[in-house]
Amino acid sequence: MTGHPHDHGHAHAPAAAEDGPPSEYARLGRAVREILVEKGILSAADVRRAIEAMDARGPHLGARMVARAWHDLAYKARLLADGTAAAAELGIEMGPTILKVVENTAAVHNLIVCTLCSCYPRMVLGIPPDWYKSRPYRSRAVHEPRSVLAEFGTVIPDDVEVRVHDSTADLRYLVLPRRPAGTEGWSEAALASLVTRDSMIGVSLARSAHEPVETA
């Protein structure tokens, strides 16, 4: 197991979260926002546009990058060399953070975590799932990654190395899943439909070519 060694601990996708009153940080954020609007530093419209821009981010953006990499080997090489620049090629701006893309292969499976808090590639995956932020996942993903993966239904053969990568405030990781068999000749849009958020975190594999795709 390589990547950034740290501490961790989680029970599968469960560890759901906080349905109760707003947290202290949520209340603080709301208070700061209200003060900024009251003082004319921000307008309500500015806040609304920022929220809309945030809501527009989601796994579909990361899936576009993965599908392009599967479809275009030259783009894949650029993606693995400089994820931030490759994201920008598709109009996806990472802001001040660096995006590092790690590739799953027949010999290596990658898993993403943030041991200190919940640093996450929001610009390409949107809001992190609650289990990603949970203390159990953050601890156990480092110490017993194969057990954590198995709880997600992902069993990695013993001869495949599991590498755990620890995100930071400045560096975010994205997994490039293995391309499913039987997808030769597929369009980028069709390939993107096989890429899930969890496969880009590394807790699952991409959908198989024959697996039904859920629609809203």
Sequence and secondary structure as in RCSB ss.txt:
>XXXX:A:sequence
MTGHPHDHGHAHAPAAAEDGPPSEYARLGRAVREILVEKGILSAADVRRAIEAMDARGPHLGARMVARAWHDLAY
KARLLADGTAAAAELGIEMGPTILKVVENTAAVHNLIVCTLCSCYPRMVLGIPPDWYKSRPYRSRAVHEPRSVLA
EFGTVIPDDVEVRVHDSTADLRYLVLPRRPAGTEGWSEAALASLVTRDSMIGVSLARSAHEPVETA
>XXXX:A:secstr
  SS    B  SS      SS  HHHHHHHHHHHHHHHTTSS HHHHHHHHHHHHH SHHHHHHHHHHHHH HHH
HHHHHH HHHHHHHTT   TTSEEEEEE  SSEEEEEE SSS    HHHH S  HHHHSHHHHHHHHH HHHHHH
HTT    TTSEEEEEE  SSEEEEEE    TT TT  HHHHHTT  HHHHHTSS    TTS     
